[in-house]
Amino acid sequence: MSTRIRPTVQTLIPIVTLLLLSPASRTQTGFGVHKSYTLLMTDLTVNEPVVLRFTAENGLSHAVTVGVGDDIYGCCGFRTSLIRPDGRRADPRPHGSADSNFVLGPGPYISVQPFATYSKLLLMNKRYKFDMPGRYILEVTNIDPPGSGAAADPPHPARVEIHVGPRDPARLQQVCAGIEATLTGAGSSEQGYTPEEALAYIDDPVAVPYLARLFERRETALAPLVTKALERIGDAFAVDALISHLSSSNEQVRLQVLRALELIEMRTTDPLVRLKIQGAWQ
């Protein structure tokens, strides 16, 4: 019987490596430039962080430019599509909304030096929900900007199978606790995501107490991220966490909390949640 070794929760922390690597699976994009995509963890359950490792290996004798932002204008960067277990094509989180800010990389471009490899971890939950068990098919293409020094034509999309098991509250709690233990209050511009984002995109009631503590510690800085996370969860405990910040001394925080409560009230079918919100208005 084979034994799967599960990476520790600490591997969810974004890291960047500039090393000479030999990826097990490569996609040639032209003239010695290779790109690959692998899942950081394959033993996943519903609502866990889904992290993809992107690797660009430059086998050329000159530097190449790689687009590492979101390809929203059809020019360059990451272009993704996801088919859910029920066969439907997933709706991505909207661009420009407070709950997406979806930039897979640190900016529009990076330069990969000759015979070097650029590797980055990408939090796919910033773009898609993984809220049902089964097999997901992710198609992802990385398109280089004009004059990049690499391939002139974009490659065919890479296909990554993501197998998600049933929701496991105990394991989600372990994941949340592990992420909370890594919080530093500062994110590098080199990272594709921060630990705070990894926690905020666990769209599950298990995450609420961890989000509430994060909100208490860094109310002003993280209000946009945390209020949207609590709004997406939208249960009674998430509402309690939001209501506790209605008396914030920061006007922007109060407005973000009010907007989150309004959105929850509009869509909830839970009478207790509605009563809590209506009581907060009084």
C-alpha distance (Angstrom), angle and dihedral (degrees) to the residues before:
residue distance angle dihedral
M1 . . .
S2 3.76 . .
T3 3.80 120.9 .
R4 3.78 122.0 -143.1
I5 3.76 116.1 -144.9
R6 3.78 111.2 -145.1
P7 3.82 116.4 -149.6
T8 3.78 115.9 -120.0
V9 3.77 119.9 -100.2
Q10 3.81 88.7 -108.3
T11 3.81 88.3 73.3
L12 3.80 87.0 73.1
I13 3.80 89.4 73.8
P14 3.81 109.1 104.3
I15 3.77 113.5 -108.1
V16 3.77 134.5 177.6
T17 3.78 123.4 -152.1
L18 3.77 129.1 -172.3
L19 3.79 99.1 -166.2
L20 3.78 140.0 131.5
L21 3.79 102.0 -101.7
S22 3.78 136.4 175.6
P23 3.83 105.0 -143.8
A24 3.78 113.8 -154.1
S25 3.79 90.6 -134.8
R26 3.78 122.6 35.0
T27 3.78 136.4 -176.8
Q28 3.78 114.6 -156.4
T29 3.79 112.6 -138.3
G30 3.78 95.5 -179.0
F31 3.81 143.4 -64.3
G32 3.78 98.1 16.1
V33 3.81 99.7 -39.4
H34 3.79 113.0 124.1
K35 3.80 129.8 -174.8
S36 3.77 128.6 -171.2
Y37 3.79 139.1 179.8
T38 3.80 124.7 -153.4
L39 3.78 133.3 167.9
L40 3.77 114.3 -112.2
M41 3.82 89.3 -146.5
T42 3.79 127.6 18.4
D43 3.80 98.2 -177.8
L44 3.81 96.2 81.4
T45 3.79 136.5 155.9
V46 3.80 133.1 -162.8
N47 3.84 114.7 -60.5
E48 3.81 95.4 7.0
P49 3.82 119.0 133.2
V50 3.81 110.9 -86.6
V51 3.79 107.9 -150.8
L52 3.80 123.7 -171.1
R53 3.78 122.7 -163.7
F54 3.81 112.2 -141.9
T55 3.79 116.2 -162.4
A56 3.81 127.0 -173.4
E57 3.80 114.6 -172.2
N58 3.79 117.8 -167.1
G59 3.79 112.4 -154.4
L60 3.78 93.1 172.5
S61 3.79 129.1 103.6
H62 3.81 91.6 -122.0
A63 3.80 134.3 55.3
V64 3.79 119.2 -93.1
T65 3.80 130.4 -155.6
V66 3.81 118.9 -128.0
G67 3.79 125.1 -166.3
V68 3.79 109.1 -130.2
G69 3.80 101.6 169.4
D70 3.79 127.3 88.6
D71 3.80 112.1 -73.9
I72 3.81 95.8 -131.0
Y73 3.79 95.3 143.3
G74 3.81 98.7 48.3
C75 3.79 92.2 -111.7
C76 3.77 113.0 97.8
G77 3.75 144.5 -29.9
F78 3.80 131.6 54.5
R79 3.80 119.9 -12.0
T80 3.79 115.1 -173.9
S81 3.78 141.0 -178.1
L82 3.80 128.6 -179.4
I83 3.80 130.9 -159.3
R84 3.79 113.0 -158.9
P85 3.83 125.8 -141.0
D86 3.81 90.7 -98.4
G87 3.81 90.0 58.3
R88 3.81 96.0 -107.1
R89 3.78 121.3 129.5
A90 3.79 107.3 -115.3
D91 3.78 121.8 -114.8
P92 3.81 108.2 -126.1
R93 3.75 120.4 -133.8
P94 3.82 106.5 -92.8
H95 3.78 119.7 -93.0
G96 3.76 116.1 -111.5
S97 3.80 95.8 19.1
A98 3.77 120.4 126.6
D99 3.80 91.2 -115.4
S100 3.77 95.6 55.7
N101 3.80 116.8 32.5
F102 3.76 79.8 163.4
V103 3.77 109.7 -163.9
L104 3.77 108.6 143.8
G105 3.77 92.0 -166.2
P106 3.79 135.2 39.6
G107 3.81 94.2 -96.7
P108 3.76 141.4 -31.7
Y109 3.82 99.5 -59.9
I110 3.78 145.3 12.8
S111 3.80 129.6 -170.4
V112 3.80 119.7 -127.3
Q113 3.79 111.7 -156.9
P114 3.82 123.4 -134.6
F115 3.81 113.9 -68.5
A116 3.80 91.5 -1.4
T117 3.79 132.6 118.6
Y118 3.79 129.2 -135.5
S119 3.81 117.0 -155.8
K120 3.79 129.1 -177.6
L121 3.80 138.6 172.4
L122 3.81 115.5 -127.0
L123 3.82 123.2 -159.9
M124 3.80 103.7 -141.8
N125 3.82 92.7 -172.2
K126 3.80 86.7 75.8
R127 3.79 86.2 70.3
Y128 3.81 106.8 26.6
K129 3.79 141.6 26.4
F130 3.79 119.3 -122.0
D131 3.79 95.2 -166.1
M132 3.80 103.2 138.4
P133 3.80 131.5 55.8
G134 3.77 121.3 -109.6
R135 3.79 140.8 63.9
Y136 3.79 120.7 -33.8
I137 3.79 122.3 -168.0
L138 3.79 114.1 -148.8
E139 3.79 118.3 -166.2
V140 3.78 113.6 -165.3
T141 3.79 132.6 175.9
N142 3.77 128.1 -175.8
I143 3.80 111.4 -153.4
D144 3.78 119.7 -162.9
P145 3.80 120.7 -136.1
P146 3.82 119.6 -108.6
G147 3.78 112.0 -79.3
S148 3.80 92.3 20.4
G149 3.79 93.7 139.2
A150 3.81 91.3 -123.6
A151 3.81 130.5 85.2
A152 3.78 119.1 -19.0
D153 3.81 93.7 -147.5
P154 3.82 126.9 50.5
P155 3.81 115.8 -111.7
H156 3.77 125.6 -119.0
P157 3.80 112.2 -84.2
A158 3.78 117.0 -86.6
R159 3.81 114.0 -124.5
V160 3.78 118.7 -139.3
E161 3.81 120.6 -173.8
I162 3.79 113.5 -145.2
H163 3.80 115.5 -166.7
V164 3.81 113.8 -161.8
G165 3.78 122.7 -170.2
P166 3.82 127.5 -151.7
R167 3.80 119.9 -66.4
D168 3.81 111.9 -77.2
P169 3.85 111.5 -168.8
A170 3.81 93.9 -171.4
R171 3.78 92.4 54.1
L172 3.80 92.4 44.1
Q173 3.79 88.3 54.1
Q174 3.80 89.6 52.0
V175 3.81 90.8 49.9
C176 3.82 92.0 49.0
A177 3.79 91.9 48.3
G178 3.78 91.1 49.5
I179 3.79 92.5 50.9
E180 3.80 91.7 46.1
A181 3.80 88.8 54.5
T182 3.82 90.3 57.3
L183 3.79 97.6 50.6
T184 3.78 111.2 125.1
G185 3.79 101.7 168.0
A186 3.79 91.8 -120.2
G187 3.78 133.3 79.5
S188 3.77 127.5 -160.0
S189 3.80 119.0 -122.8
E190 3.80 85.7 -132.4
Q191 3.80 92.6 64.8
G192 3.77 125.2 95.3
Y193 3.80 90.1 -146.2
T194 3.78 140.0 -3.4
P195 3.82 129.7 -124.8
E196 3.82 87.1 -110.3
E197 3.81 89.3 59.3
A198 3.80 92.1 46.2
L199 3.81 88.2 56.7
A200 3.80 95.0 42.1
Y201 3.81 92.8 54.3
I202 3.78 94.5 55.2
D203 3.81 92.0 102.4
D204 3.78 95.0 -162.7
P205 3.83 135.7 107.9
V206 3.81 88.9 -119.7
A207 3.82 88.1 71.1
V208 3.83 95.5 56.4
P209 3.83 100.2 90.9
Y210 3.81 90.5 46.7
L211 3.81 91.0 49.1
A212 3.81 90.5 46.8
R213 3.80 91.2 54.5
L214 3.79 90.8 46.6
F215 3.81 89.8 51.1
E216 3.81 91.0 51.4
R217 3.79 93.1 51.3
R218 3.80 99.2 44.4
E219 3.79 105.5 18.2
T220 3.79 101.0 155.7
A221 3.79 99.7 37.9
L222 3.81 96.6 45.7
A223 3.81 102.1 32.3
P224 3.85 95.1 107.5
L225 3.81 92.7 49.3
V226 3.81 98.5 40.6
T227 3.81 98.5 40.9
K228 3.82 89.7 53.6
A229 3.81 90.7 47.3
L230 3.82 91.6 51.6
E231 3.79 90.7 44.4
R232 3.82 91.2 54.2
I233 3.81 90.8 52.0
G234 3.80 91.8 43.3
D235 3.81 101.1 175.7
A236 3.80 126.5 136.2
F237 3.81 93.7 -89.4
A238 3.80 92.0 49.5
V239 3.81 88.6 51.2
D240 3.82 90.7 50.7
A241 3.81 89.8 52.4
L242 3.80 90.9 51.3
I243 3.81 95.0 45.1
S244 3.81 90.4 53.8
H245 3.84 87.5 66.6
L246 3.79 97.4 49.5
S247 3.80 87.7 96.2
S248 3.80 93.4 53.3
S249 3.79 115.9 141.2
N250 3.80 88.2 -135.2
E251 3.81 112.4 87.4
Q252 3.81 94.0 -155.9
V253 3.79 91.3 52.9
R254 3.82 91.0 50.9
L255 3.82 91.2 50.2
Q256 3.80 92.3 49.7
V257 3.81 91.2 49.0
L258 3.82 91.5 48.4
R259 3.79 91.4 50.5
A260 3.81 91.8 49.5
L261 3.81 91.6 50.1
E262 3.81 91.4 48.2
L263 3.80 91.4 52.9
I264 3.80 92.4 48.1
E265 3.81 91.2 49.0
M266 3.80 91.0 51.1
R267 3.79 95.7 54.9
T268 3.84 106.6 26.7
T269 3.79 121.6 110.1
D270 3.82 92.2 -171.6
P271 3.84 110.6 103.7
L272 3.82 91.5 -157.9
V273 3.80 91.0 56.4
R274 3.80 91.2 48.5
L275 3.81 92.0 49.1
K276 3.81 92.0 49.9
I277 3.81 91.4 52.3
Q278 3.80 94.1 44.7
G279 3.80 89.3 49.5
A280 3.79 89.8 53.3
W281 3.83 91.0 58.0
Q282 3.82 91.4 59.0
